[in-house]
Amino acid sequence: MESNGNGGETKFRKSTFCAAHHDCVEVALVDNGARLVRDSKHRSGAMLQFTSSEWDAFVKGVRAGEFG
């Protein structure tokens, strides 16, 4: 876990499908409902932040097969 800048901890997780691979992304839920996404190989690098609405739209698209 890492500090989230607000005195709390941010817990990143990755898919269980990534167990045998090292090229995964990690996702964390933050206090305001947003999601942080980072590269598991570069944990101290840049992170992307998505609002809860953006994340929900992404998950719905994945489930609907919109990304091939």
C-alpha positions as CSV (number, residue, x, y, z in Angstrom):
1,M,0.0,0.0,0.0
2,E,1.0,3.6,-0.6
3,S,0.1,6.9,0.9
4,N,-2.7,8.6,-1.0
5,G,-1.7,12.1,0.1
6,N,-4.6,12.4,2.4
7,G,-3.1,10.6,5.4
8,G,-4.6,7.3,4.2
9,E,-3.3,4.3,2.3
10,T,-4.1,3.5,-1.4
11,K,-4.3,-0.2,-2.0
12,F,-3.6,-1.2,-5.6
13,R,-4.7,-4.5,-7.0
14,K,-4.3,-6.4,-10.3
15,S,-6.2,-9.1,-12.0
16,T,-5.6,-12.7,-11.0
17,F,-5.0,-13.3,-14.7
18,C,-1.8,-11.3,-14.4
19,A,-0.2,-13.9,-12.0
20,A,2.1,-15.4,-14.7
21,H,2.8,-12.1,-16.5
22,H,4.7,-9.0,-15.5
23,D,3.0,-6.6,-18.0
24,C,-0.1,-5.8,-16.1
25,V,-1.9,-2.7,-14.8
26,E,-2.9,-2.1,-11.2
27,V,-6.1,-0.3,-10.1
28,A,-6.9,1.4,-6.8
29,L,-10.2,2.9,-5.5
30,V,-9.7,6.3,-3.9
31,D,-11.9,8.0,-1.3
32,N,-14.0,10.0,-3.9
33,G,-14.9,6.9,-5.8
34,A,-12.4,7.5,-8.6
35,R,-10.0,4.9,-9.8
36,L,-6.2,5.2,-10.2
37,V,-4.5,3.0,-12.8
38,R,-0.7,2.4,-13.1
39,D,1.7,0.1,-14.8
40,S,2.8,-2.7,-12.5
41,K,6.4,-2.5,-13.9
42,H,6.7,1.2,-13.1
43,R,4.9,1.7,-9.8
44,S,6.5,5.0,-9.1
45,G,5.6,6.3,-12.5
46,A,2.6,8.2,-13.8
47,M,-0.9,7.2,-12.9
48,L,-4.1,7.8,-14.7
49,Q,-7.2,8.9,-12.7
50,F,-10.8,8.1,-13.8
51,T,-14.0,9.4,-12.3
52,S,-16.4,6.8,-11.1
53,S,-18.6,7.5,-14.1
54,E,-15.7,7.1,-16.5
55,W,-14.7,3.9,-14.9
56,D,-18.2,2.5,-15.0
57,A,-18.5,3.3,-18.7
58,F,-15.2,1.5,-19.3
59,V,-16.2,-1.6,-17.4
60,K,-19.6,-1.7,-19.2
61,G,-17.7,-1.5,-22.5
62,V,-15.4,-4.3,-21.6
63,R,-18.3,-6.5,-20.5
64,A,-20.1,-5.7,-23.8
65,G,-17.1,-6.7,-25.8
66,E,-16.5,-3.3,-27.3
67,F,-12.7,-3.5,-27.2
68,G,-12.2,-6.6,-29.3
